[in-house]
Amino acid sequence: MTMLSVRTSHEIQDSVEALLPQLVKDRVASRLAAKDASLWGKKAALEAVQRLGWANPFPSSRPLLEPIAELRGTLKERGIKRIILAGTGGSTLASEVAARAAGVELAVIDSTDPGMLADTLTDLETTLMIVASKSGSTLEMDVAFRVFSDAIEQAGLKLSEHVVVITDPGSPLEQLANKHRLLMFTADPTVGGRFSALAAFGLVPTGLAGVDVDRVLTEAMDAQAEFILDNPENPALILGAALAGQHPQRNKLVIHDDTACLPGFSAWIEQLVAESTGKQGLGLVPTVQIGSSANEDSIERTDDVLHVYLHGANTTLPEEAGPSVTVSGSLAAQFIVWEYAVAVACRIIGVNPFDQPDVEASKQAAQNLLAGEPNSTHNERGATDGPVSVAAYGSWIDHSKITGLESAIEALREVATERSYVAINVFTDRNSHRDVAAPLQQTITDIFHRPTAFGWGPRFLHSTGQAHKGGPAEGIFIHVLARSVNDITVPGLNHTGGEQLAAQATGDARVLAERGRPVVMIKVDDPAVGLPYIVDKLKAIQAAA
Ligand SMILES: O=P(O)(O)OC[C@H]1O[C@H](O)[C@H](O)[C@@H](O)[C@@H]1O
């Protein structure tokens, strides 16, 4: 019997109870466990047929334990003290949260920001980079690998002693690994990135960093035994029904981490929910409340919001007010219950859980910008406000009205509705500027009184970015581009890290605007000066409101 529990509040109880008999009758749980690709309709079945390995990941994951343990021993002998995980989205998020929850060091580089890239270049002799990418072609992974491998070679060190690769069979990264004779873990191609917490992408980096991955798999397997039963008590069915039971009316999740037991866990849930459900104008928009002090009372109590409370195992659960679902259990059990529940939610909503059709548009827009696409027809230059510039993208506003931060926020408030959510996405070196940027989320919530998603760019592009562009058209966007001052060249590419980051921010803002979303772009020359300025100015706007 697993220690995982799912509790629903009375506001959503009826819709959960209405759905459960049908989910049981349709044998959704046992069909998931049996990898039945027809659960999401005919069209989705074409993809689902090769994407259901996660439903029973144990046969392909267990054999990884021995090589992970062996390599960990070898790395110790070689004097490796720091492990950097390079990649993004599903290839890094599970490892990042599992390492954090276990209190072991694992540095993640999932950005093109020059400052974050430069951080990889210290203590090379004692550093290992794990390069992780399912497709083997993602920009962030490629850029980090190029910068790091060049430095390793310049330092006269052996690449094969400082780089380990995780990728799908046949990917371009596999070819690169073979060319350089790098140690490689081949991933199970039937497990998609965001469903890979209990597969190579989630286990190898954490295991090498020192997490007890044997225990993780054992706990997950024990928990899974309950999730595969066609039974109305099945926590995965209850969670799936709770998430999607009042969709499309209730389509925004406000997620609260248990910062003591599962710190940062919701960053992984955010990607799973946003990319799996947020498409065709449908789906659930996750907004994660960062920090334990997040003030949920400043969000209006409207019937489009569901609060999600996450707790570790053996926690005494507080009474939550308002429409909510509370999930408690170990990280391992939560990984698998969320994978099952989101797959169930996608069946209820009527979308294919395994594609992310709108992510590509921003990648393409960034590439077009780097290839010298002329400036957009919209006025993207914007107005100067102290050390920052502010511009609106899209045709939702007369651009001459934007004279600075205050007018931009005012304009966004004018278009906000009682169903809006706000997304503030900051493209910067999050290791250096985390603390200064942190108050932005609460300040924006206090101004708009709406659920507010906070994203680090470019990482959110591989996560909430899908729902922002493809999900419900209810988002209002503030992008902040605050790249590090000292740029970095990327060996073999024509563009610096800073140029890549700027193109990713601008490209995404353009795509959002083309899709009719209101967007404000704030550009900062020096993050150390510009970010505190934005925070102070927004606080003043909020105080005056
Ligand atoms: O593992 P990779 O192929 O590098 O992909 C990393 C991430 O990139 C994409 O943009 C997808 O939207 C994500 O679902 C994926 O997890």
The ligand as an ORCA input file, in Angstrom:
! r2SCAN-3c Opt
* xyz 0 1
  O      15.312     16.152    -25.102
  P      15.258     17.114    -26.222
  O      14.979     16.479    -27.529
  O      16.489     17.964    -26.241
  O      14.066     18.079    -25.948
  C      13.996     18.924    -24.848
  C      12.670     19.653    -24.845
  O      12.589     20.412    -26.019
  C      11.391     20.673    -26.705
  O      11.343     21.996    -27.010
  C      10.100     20.118    -26.190
  O       9.089     21.078    -26.190
  C      10.211     19.474    -24.843
  O       9.116     18.623    -24.689
  C      11.495     18.717    -24.689
  O      11.536     18.110    -23.422
*
